[in-house]
Amino acid sequence: NRLYAEYFAGPGKPNPTRTTVEVNALPTPIAIELKVIAAVG
């Protein structure tokens, strides 16, 4: 969390969302979808 806060937290830096999924609880075969919102500049 310290490194996470160093790069993402603070004034002018949006706090990213974290989503956690327990992989062992998912049926197999599985498909994983990643949600990403990114900004440059």
Protein Blocks (a to p, Z undefined) as FASTA:
>chain_A
ZZmmmmmgcehiacdddddddfklpccdddddddddddeZZ
